[in-house]
Amino acid sequence: MFITVIILIHPWQIGKSKVFLRAGQMAELDARRAEVLGNAARTIQRQIHTYIARKEFISLRETAINLQSYLRGNFLDSLKLPW
């Protein structure tokens, strides 16, 4: 009877106070970190741009409503049109 033993080779090893990485693991972790931080920065920027655009749109819409209200009310009354 044969017993097969599977040995897992980890890309890291834990010591008493340190974590030891195999060759290339630090670069892989740095690349992953940069990816996560980049995605987070893009999300924050997207939300800020959306907030600013929405704020400007609401201001522009209110201005347009006020202008239309003035033109439909006071300005047209002052023209004294025959109809």
N, C-alpha and C positions, 0 to 999 in steps of 0.2 A: 504494500500500500504506500503510495506516494503522497506526501503532503506538500501542496504548493503554497509557498509563502509569497505574498505580494508585498513588496517594499515600495512605499510611496516616497518619492524624492521631492521634498518641498523646496521651493525657491528661497526659503528663509530658514533660519534656525534661531531659537530663542535661548539667550544666555541668562545669567542671574540678573543683570541690569541692562542688557543691550539686546537688540535684535540684529542678527547678522544676515545680510542679504547676499545672494549669489550674484555673479557677474551679470550686469545688464538690468537687474531688478530695480535699482534706484532710478534709472532713466525711464523705465516703464511706469513707475509710480509717479515721477515728475510729469510725464506726458498725460497720465490720467488726471492728475491734479490740475494741470493747465486746462484740460478739456472741461472739467467740472466747473472751475472758476470762470472760464470763458462763457459757458452756458448760463451761469448765474448772472454774469455781467450783462449779457444780451437780454435776459429776462427783465432785469431792472431797467435797462435803457428803454426797452419796448414799452414797459408800463409808464415810465416817465414821459416818453414821447406821446403816448396815447392820452395821458392826463392833460398835457399842454395843448394838444390838438383839440381835444374835446372842450377845454376851457375857452379857447379862441373861437371855436365853432358856436358855442352857446352865446358868447358875447356878440358875434356877428349876427346870429339869428335874432337876438333881442333888438339889436340896432335896426335890422331890416324890418322887424315888426313895428317898431316905433315910427320909422319913416313911412311905412305904408299906412299906418293909422293916421298920421298927420296929413298925408296927401289925400286920403279918402274922407277925412273929416273937415278940418279947418281950411285947407287949401282949396278944395273943390267948392266949399261954401262961398269963399271969397271971389270965385270966378263969375258967379251969377249967370250960370248957363241957363238957356231958355227951357230946357226939358227938365 
